[in-house]
Amino acid sequence: MKDVLDDIERWRNEGRRVALATVIDVRGSGPRGPGATMAVSEDGEVAGSVSGGCVEGAVVTEALEVLAAGSPRMCTFGYSDDEAFAVGLTCGGTISLFVEPLNW
């Protein structure tokens, strides 16, 4: 989380909306552990990482949808998930994320 705070503060000062994705569970082998965080600004700028790069694009899409809806959601990516496999989550595990809009 600490690695994204400067970007979150900058986006806040610029009046931009931000969503935060946090790894809450890893089953099997996973690229990043619980607590790994990625922030996404409303225009798609990214800070941090939840998967070391393998599902970041899909997480950005989820974050932008959360900002549009204004409500948080859970999402899961795993080896058997066609989308996760397509974007590169081939480590054999499953990661669960909580994606939430940050409200100033």
N, C-alpha and C positions, 0 to 999 in steps of 0.2 A: 504494500500500500504506500509506503513512504516514497517509492520511486515515481509515483504518479501525482503526489500532492502538489508539486510546483505547477504542473500542467493544469490540474483542476483549479487551482487558485487563479492562474492566468485566465483560463476560460471564464471563470466566474466574474472576474474583474472586467472582462470584455462583454459580459451580459449573455454569454452563450449557455445553452442548456447542456447538461452532461448526464450520461448514464454510466453506471458502474457495474461491471461484471466481476463476480468473485467466485472462485472455485470453492465449493462447499463439501464436495465428496469426490474421492477417487477410488474406483474399484479396479483391482488388477494393476497393471502397469500404466502409469500416466506420466506425461511430460512435466507437469508442475503439480505441486501439492496443494492441499487446502489452504486458503488464505491468499493464493496468487490472485492478483487483481489487474484488471484492464479498465481504463476509463475511455469513453468515446464521446467526443463533442457532437453537437447536433449537425455539424457539417462533415462528420466522418473522420476527424482527426483522432489519432489513437495514441495513448500512453500506456505503457505496461504490457503485460502478456499473461494469458491464462493457460497457454498450451505450447509455448516455445515456438509458435508460428503455425502449427498444423491446422488449427480450426479458427484462427483469428478472424478470417474473412466472414465466416458464418456467425461469429459472435458479434461482429460489427453490425451485421444485418439485424440480429436479435436486439442489440442495444438501440438502434435507430427505431425499430418497431416499438420498443418500450417507451422511448421518448414521444413517439407519435400518439401512443395510447395513454400515456401518463400513469401507467400502473406496472408494478414489478411482475416478473415471471421467473419460473424455473425452466431451465433447459438442460438437456443431457446429450452428450455426444459419446459414441462408443464405436468399437470396432465393427459391430454388426449394423451400425447405422449407415445406410448408403451414402448420405450426405457427408458424414464424418469421414468415411473411407475415401470419398471423392476428393476431399480437401486435405487428406493426408494423415488422419489419425490412425496410424497403422501400428501403434504400440501395443495393441491388444487389450487395452483397458477401457474404462468408461469414466468420463468426467461429468460431474453435475455442477451447474452454475446457477447462482442467483443474480439476476440482472434487474437493476432498479434505477429509476430516475433520481438524481440528486435534487433536492428542493432547497433552495437558498432560503 
